[in-house]
Amino acid sequence: MATAVTAAVSLPSSKTSASLSSKTSIISPERINFVKVPLYYRNVSIGRKLVSIRAQVTTEAPAKVQKVSKKQEEGVVTNKYRPKDPYIGRCLLNTKITGDDAPGETWHMVFTTEGELPYREGQSIGVIADGVDKNGKPHKLRLYSIGSSALGDFGDSKTVSLCVKRLVYTNDQGEIVKGVCSNFLCDLKPGAEVKITGPVGKEMLMPKDPNATVVMLATGTGIAPFRGFLWKMFFEKHDDYKFNGLAWLFLGVPTSSSLLYKEEFEKMKEKHPDNFRLDFAVSREQTNERGEKMYIQTRMAQYAEELWELLKKDNTFVYMCGLKGMEKGIDDIMASLAAKDGIDWAEYKKQLKKGEQWNVEVY
């Protein structure tokens, strides 16, 4: 590390003294350690004269190494549109994608963006419902994971899709409560306008490596970002991206009539059997060998050793999206597997997160 020394030199007055610059910069290549004293004085002999030098020494800090992301982060746009000035899109289609006997309705909807809302797979957008709240103020935005690839459902980069569950529940007073934004969205008719903000988020961006192993863990509408991933991997052609790795999707739902985009995923598996694995966990209809309900973590436990071996590789990326309760069950499985190898799962997960290999978006 180079050391810069700036010295102020004081010479005794003399008519015959040699001319010497009063300020001299010297670069010394040696590494020098200094105590925290800003100035020091030293006598130096120049010719026949003894002069006093007052020097201040500073060392250059090493250049900060910029972290290079493993994700498709280059050129990502965030917060182009904000609540005070949202993008006004139009609803192109809105269709229910759960069966009539499913516990709750989930809708797939497509909005126009005309290319003005550039987003990436794994990002989210905000939606502001029409109308005002009980205080007469505009409703606050609600964030939703984008359910389409960057090209959109029509392949022209001019639309964005969402996967939304209608929120309806009974409160402690026995009153039926409807979620403002989810019901606004599920009730939209084609042609209706919708106020959109964003896009936001970098946590769930896809890995750059086209040979990566991508394990996707979803419950319910948490499938949204992974639909975008999988469309890019298997339904689209890109000049700069061709997926040659392994995509493994675990989707947990309560009933088979709640399975979202099932036909799409099965078609992908049929066309790309070597690159796509698909496992459903239907909790109210399936059980494991011990008779336990088949939640997503129960299904994962059937492949526990294989998943653990994958997690030891530096090109395996895990993405989790859905209900917050799913996280603990998955952590419990991983903790028991890690313990067999004498590894503390909590610490190991921190390292995975640091390396962008463990990515979570739960709500």
Secondary structure, DSSP 8 states (H G I E B T S, - for coil): --EEEEEEEE----TT-----SEEEEEE-S-----S-S-EEEEEEETTEEEEEEEEEEE----------SBS-TT----SBBTTB-EEEEEEEEEE-S-TTSSS-EEEEEEE-TT-S---TT-EEEEE-SSB-TTSSB---EEEEB-S-TTTTTTSS-EEEEEEE--EEE-TTS-EEE-HHHHHHHT--TT-EEEEEEEE-STT--BS-TT-EEEEEEEGGGGHHHHHHHIIIII---SS----SEEEEEEEESSGGG--SHHHHHHHHHH-TTTEEEEEEETTT-B-TTS-B--HHHHHHTTHHHHHHHHTSTTEEEEEEE-TTHHHHHHHHHHHHHHHTT--HHHHHHHHHHTT-EEEEE-
